[in-house]
Amino acid sequence: MQGIHGVANRPQRIPTALLLAATRPRLYLYGMSDNPTFETADTESWTQARLELLAREKELTRLQDEVNARRQALPRRRIEPSYVFDGADGPMSLRDLFGPCDQLLVYHFMFGPDWQEGCKSCSFWADHFDVMIPHLRARGIAFAAISRAPYPKLQAYAQRMGWSFRWLSSAANSFNRDFRVSFSEDEIASGDKLYNFGTLRAPASEMPGASAFQRRGDTVFHAYSTYTRGLDILNGTYRWIDMSPRGRNEAAFEYPMSWVRRHDEYERAD
């Protein structure tokens, strides 16, 4: 997410409008307006407009079903390297992360080796992980987050955030580079399109993504990976925000997710 996750750990220039808004109650800081503008309608007109939108929503649902089917029909790519990760249970191979499950989902969490805390945007996504894990297990799906930071840093940050999902360090292997979510300074400076299957340049040393794996016996296969806006559907809070009357309402911000904080950094709005 260039301009979203990709700048999460860079110094941020705070727009003047946000600095001025800081003198108001915190409730206004993230895009609220004293005088919202919108059209009004009677019940009949509102219902007609809603039915027109419903038709488009159904088109989108059918298209999403089609895309899901095509994703599941992708060929599998055998994973040759024997990746070993460091975590709470000691060294673990990629095969070990499956446990008894035959499917594995991995979130590529932005947390560089020299960073003192995880990416705030990835943290926004990670706030949704723990509650979904029992449901994933019920469908034979294991889950883990993987970052390049050493495991003690991951453990300390997880404790701060109150998370318990499995989180492992890839500091000792090439997993992040192989899945094109970590980049060298030379690669960043080159401006080459190395991220998101060669469609975008890498603006930072760490970038977000999600990958799906499947195993046959002890052989692991790569089924799917997604990056940038492909991660949107994995954030339940954004789904609810999209349904709210104002939606994301991020156009005036320096970059779309500049409003996001780690959940222990927000001030109460009440």
VMD Tcl script that draws the C-alpha trace (Angstrom):
set ca {
  {0.00 0.00 0.00}
  {2.18 2.80 -1.24}
  {1.36 5.90 0.72}
  {-0.49 3.76 3.25}
  {1.47 0.97 4.90}
  {4.62 2.01 3.08}
  {5.08 5.28 4.93}
  {3.81 4.13 8.30}
  {7.20 4.33 9.98}
  {8.54 7.44 8.27}
  {8.38 10.91 9.85}
  {5.02 12.42 8.98}
  {4.31 16.05 8.08}
  {1.07 16.86 9.84}
  {-1.21 19.00 7.64}
  {-2.12 22.42 9.04}
  {-5.80 21.48 9.04}
  {-5.09 18.59 11.38}
  {-2.97 20.73 13.66}
  {-5.80 23.24 13.93}
  {-8.28 20.43 14.49}
  {-6.21 19.24 17.43}
  {-7.57 22.17 19.47}
  {-11.04 20.65 19.15}
  {-12.25 17.49 20.86}
  {-10.47 14.46 19.44}
  {-13.74 13.34 17.85}
  {-13.25 15.90 15.08}
  {-9.64 15.09 14.28}
  {-10.29 12.20 11.93}
  {-12.50 13.76 9.29}
  {-15.72 14.81 11.02}
  {-17.44 18.02 9.96}
  {-19.65 20.47 11.83}
  {-21.88 20.92 8.77}
  {-22.03 17.73 6.69}
  {-23.68 18.13 3.29}
  {-25.87 15.49 1.68}
  {-29.01 15.19 -0.37}
  {-32.32 14.46 1.30}
  {-35.22 12.47 -0.14}
  {-38.65 11.14 0.71}
  {-39.07 7.43 1.42}
  {-40.07 6.52 -2.14}
  {-37.10 8.31 -3.72}
  {-34.69 6.95 -1.11}
  {-35.93 3.38 -1.73}
  {-35.52 3.77 -5.49}
  {-31.97 5.03 -5.09}
  {-31.21 2.19 -2.70}
  {-32.56 -0.41 -5.16}
  {-30.33 1.01 -7.90}
  {-27.32 0.66 -5.61}
  {-28.44 -2.84 -4.58}
  {-28.29 -3.93 -8.22}
  {-24.66 -2.77 -8.42}
  {-23.86 -4.45 -5.09}
  {-25.22 -7.74 -6.44}
  {-23.01 -7.35 -9.53}
  {-20.03 -6.84 -7.25}
  {-20.95 -9.89 -5.15}
  {-21.18 -12.08 -8.25}
  {-17.86 -10.73 -9.51}
  {-16.27 -11.41 -6.11}
  {-17.54 -15.00 -6.24}
  {-15.99 -15.37 -9.69}
  {-12.66 -13.91 -8.54}
  {-12.66 -16.19 -5.47}
  {-13.16 -19.23 -7.71}
  {-10.33 -18.17 -10.00}
  {-8.04 -17.62 -6.99}
  {-8.75 -21.13 -5.72}
  {-8.10 -22.53 -9.21}
  {-4.59 -21.04 -9.43}
  {-1.82 -23.64 -9.84}
  {0.31 -24.34 -6.78}
  {4.03 -23.56 -6.63}
  {6.21 -25.97 -4.68}
  {8.27 -24.26 -1.95}
  {11.86 -25.46 -2.22}
  {13.75 -23.50 0.50}
  {13.62 -24.96 4.00}
  {12.67 -21.81 5.87}
  {13.15 -21.92 9.64}
  {11.54 -19.23 11.81}
  {12.06 -18.19 15.41}
  {9.02 -17.99 17.68}
  {7.54 -18.73 21.08}
  {8.00 -22.47 20.54}
  {11.57 -22.18 19.30}
  {12.69 -22.88 15.72}
  {9.82 -23.84 13.40}
  {9.80 -24.74 9.72}
  {7.17 -23.52 7.30}
  {5.71 -27.04 7.44}
  {5.57 -26.84 11.24}
  {3.32 -23.76 11.04}
  {0.53 -25.86 9.55}
  {0.27 -28.12 12.58}
  {-2.45 -30.68 11.75}
  {-4.06 -28.31 9.21}
  {-3.51 -28.63 5.47}
  {-3.82 -24.90 4.78}
  {-1.85 -21.94 6.13}
  {-2.42 -18.20 5.90}
  {0.47 -15.82 6.56}
  {0.35 -12.08 7.13}
  {3.57 -10.31 6.15}
  {3.74 -7.83 9.03}
  {5.97 -4.78 8.56}
  {8.47 -4.80 11.42}
  {12.08 -4.23 10.35}
  {15.07 -5.63 12.26}
  {16.06 -2.21 13.64}
  {12.54 -0.90 14.31}
  {11.38 -0.37 17.87}
  {7.69 -1.08 17.16}
  {5.57 -2.60 14.43}
  {3.95 -0.66 11.60}
  {0.85 1.15 12.83}
  {-1.14 0.19 9.74}
  {-0.20 -3.49 10.01}
  {-1.17 -3.19 13.68}
  {-4.61 -1.99 12.57}
  {-4.95 -5.18 10.51}
  {-3.51 -7.34 13.30}
  {-6.15 -6.16 15.77}
  {-8.53 -8.46 13.86}
  {-6.41 -11.63 13.95}
  {-6.96 -13.26 17.33}
  {-10.75 -13.40 17.10}
  {-10.73 -15.13 13.71}
  {-8.29 -17.93 14.53}
  {-10.82 -20.38 16.11}
  {-13.01 -20.01 13.02}
  {-10.06 -20.62 10.69}
  {-9.07 -23.73 12.61}
  {-12.60 -25.05 12.23}
  {-11.95 -25.04 8.47}
  {-8.52 -26.65 8.67}
  {-6.64 -23.38 8.26}
  {-3.63 -22.34 10.38}
  {-2.52 -18.72 10.72}
  {0.72 -16.89 11.48}
  {2.25 -13.45 11.09}
  {5.88 -13.20 9.99}
  {8.30 -10.25 10.27}
  {12.04 -9.66 9.97}
  {12.43 -8.18 13.45}
  {14.03 -10.52 16.02}
  {11.51 -12.54 17.99}
  {12.06 -10.77 21.36}
  {10.91 -7.51 19.73}
  {7.86 -9.22 18.26}
  {7.03 -10.77 21.61}
  {7.35 -7.46 23.47}
  {5.20 -5.61 20.95}
  {2.56 -8.35 20.97}
  {2.38 -8.11 24.75}
  {1.96 -4.35 24.52}
  {-0.86 -4.76 21.99}
  {-2.51 -7.64 23.85}
  {-2.19 -10.06 20.92}
  {-1.75 -13.83 21.20}
  {-1.68 -14.99 17.55}
  {1.41 -16.86 16.38}
  {4.07 -14.38 15.27}
  {7.47 -15.48 14.05}
  {10.75 -13.90 13.02}
  {12.25 -14.53 9.58}
  {15.46 -12.70 10.51}
  {17.58 -15.78 9.84}
  {16.19 -16.67 6.43}
  {15.23 -15.19 3.04}
  {11.46 -15.64 3.40}
  {10.62 -11.92 3.32}
  {12.84 -11.21 0.35}
  {11.62 -14.26 -1.52}
  {8.03 -13.12 -1.09}
  {8.99 -9.57 -2.07}
  {7.99 -7.78 1.11}
  {11.50 -6.71 2.21}
  {13.89 -4.64 0.10}
  {17.45 -3.37 0.27}
  {18.41 0.32 0.19}
  {19.78 -0.17 -3.32}
  {16.52 -1.69 -4.50}
  {14.53 1.20 -3.04}
  {16.88 3.78 -4.57}
  {16.72 2.15 -7.98}
  {13.05 2.94 -8.36}
  {12.55 -0.43 -10.04}
  {9.10 -2.00 -9.84}
  {9.82 -4.86 -7.47}
  {6.67 -4.93 -5.34}
  {3.25 -6.42 -6.07}
  {4.47 -8.80 -8.80}
  {6.59 -6.14 -10.45}
  {3.84 -3.55 -10.82}
  {4.97 -1.05 -8.17}
  {8.25 0.32 -6.89}
  {9.27 -0.50 -3.33}
  {9.01 2.77 -1.35}
  {10.26 1.31 1.94}
  {12.39 -1.53 3.28}
  {9.34 -3.37 4.58}
  {5.98 -3.71 2.81}
  {2.78 -5.58 3.71}
  {1.22 -8.63 2.15}
  {-0.63 -11.88 2.78}
  {0.11 -15.34 1.44}
  {-1.71 -18.67 1.32}
  {-0.07 -22.09 1.42}
  {-1.27 -25.65 1.11}
  {0.48 -28.88 1.96}
  {0.38 -32.39 0.59}
  {1.92 -34.56 3.26}
  {5.03 -32.64 4.29}
  {5.44 -30.87 0.95}
  {4.43 -27.21 1.06}
  {2.98 -25.34 -1.90}
  {2.45 -21.61 -2.40}
  {-1.12 -20.98 -3.55}
  {-1.60 -17.21 -3.49}
  {-0.20 -13.86 -2.37}
  {-1.70 -10.39 -2.35}
  {-0.37 -6.92 -1.60}
  {-1.45 -3.23 -1.50}
  {-5.22 -2.79 -1.90}
  {-5.61 -6.56 -2.10}
  {-5.31 -6.48 1.70}
  {-8.34 -4.21 2.09}
  {-10.84 -7.03 2.39}
  {-8.88 -8.46 5.33}
  {-9.71 -5.48 7.55}
  {-13.16 -5.78 9.10}
  {-13.09 -2.28 10.59}
  {-12.64 -0.73 7.16}
  {-15.61 -2.77 5.90}
  {-17.75 -1.12 8.59}
  {-16.26 2.32 7.89}
  {-17.10 1.87 4.20}
  {-20.73 1.30 5.20}
  {-20.88 4.42 7.38}
  {-22.50 7.58 5.93}
  {-19.16 9.36 5.35}
  {-17.20 6.28 4.38}
  {-13.43 6.50 4.64}
  {-13.42 10.25 4.11}
  {-9.64 10.28 3.68}
  {-9.23 12.53 0.62}
  {-8.03 15.56 2.59}
  {-5.35 13.64 4.51}
  {-1.67 13.69 3.58}
  {-2.00 10.00 2.79}
  {-5.10 7.80 3.16}
  {-4.31 6.10 6.47}
  {-2.63 9.01 8.26}
  {-5.47 8.97 10.81}
  {-4.65 5.43 11.97}
  {-2.99 4.97 15.37}
  {-2.02 1.88 17.30}
  {-5.05 1.07 19.42}
  {-3.32 2.18 22.63}
  {-2.44 5.57 21.12}
  {-5.92 6.94 20.45}
  {-7.36 9.50 22.82}
  {-10.91 8.92 23.96}
  {-13.47 10.77 21.85}
  {-15.97 11.04 24.68}
}
mol new
graphics top color blue
foreach p $ca { graphics top sphere $p radius 0.5 }
foreach p [lrange $ca 0 end-1] q [lrange $ca 1 end] { graphics top cylinder $p $q radius 0.2 }
display resetview
